């Protein structure tokens, strides 16, 4: 009996020892794998971060070199006219030939006149937008007093055709202009929407020695999006870059989305039948410029500099159904948006409350949606209704009315 009990105890102790050792090994293996996985992930993120940083730094450095090299370019100082811009045209096209991937180069004077050369190889969307001849290699945009002249040139810089239209554009209010005027060195804007390309981009700009004249370079974030896409380590993952405000401006998923969008037809067929007179108006209609805020989600905001939100979707749907041409402008704070509306640089401001003061500034449409506002408090205080706010300290008033 004693022998049997001793034997049982030995077996139990042995099994306990095996269990303890096995558990220790499993814990050690789990900890090791977890540490190894964390280390591998950290190194992967460090590698991706370095690749992105190097790409952004090299790109900005290249833009600075181009801008500084043209600080004394006399061809950019001459009065901007609809004709006789050949020397500036030659300079800009040569620079874009030598620096692949640029969307456009431009300069503007303190009187608001604006001259730009667009690289048609940047996107096929530009051909459809401007109804450009298929041989077009370069597009010039000359805007004087809100009248734009478009010139279409082939690869040999021979003029194919030209057309004029009314086009609201005030270069002096653009962020790249105000920032460049305020800086002694080249500046780089935050990402914003390039309306013509339907994608986000950045402008680098510099005020030239001729005061009030600013030379700038537009380039899209497509290359950065492609770099991010190449860094993906899992098919369903997303790598993105965001600013200090939490706004995403580049993403590994955007390259795929842009490809899908470009495969769609740009102009949707109208679901509304118009009279002959109405159709003639639509055919000649100048795009209506709508505001787009940076951060009023979920109604009106931007992601990767592209307009997003319920209001944006509604406006796009209305445009699609009616064949109206619309453009969105972003990159401005709310007070600046209202200033641009009053000065008629923006045609329509949306997603705002109707007030007596605003009724003096423009005509309101019928409400496009309605929602309720709430006071949110902690569960530990005594406020449970509006009446409970009576005799409480008045809330501070802010100069800028967000909505």
Secondary structure, DSSP 8 states (H G I E B T S, - for coil): -HHHHHHHHHHHHHHHHHHHHHHHHHHHHHHHHHHHHHHHHHHHHHHHHHHHHHHHHHHHHHHHHHHHHTTT-GGGTS---SS--HHHHHHHHHHHHHSTT--EEEEE-TTS-EEEEEEGGG-THHHHHHT--TT--EEEEEEETTEEEEEEE-TT--EEEEEEEE----GGGSHHHHHHHH-SS-EE---EEETTTTEEEEEEEEE-SSTT-EEEEEEESHHHHHHHHHH-SSTT---EEE-TTS-EEEETTHHHHHHHHHTS-SS---SS---HHHHHHHHH---EEEE--SEETTTEEEETTEEESHHHHHHHHHHHHHT--EEEE-S--HHHHHHHHHTTSSSB--S----HHHHTTS---S-S----------TTSS--SGGGGTTS------SS---
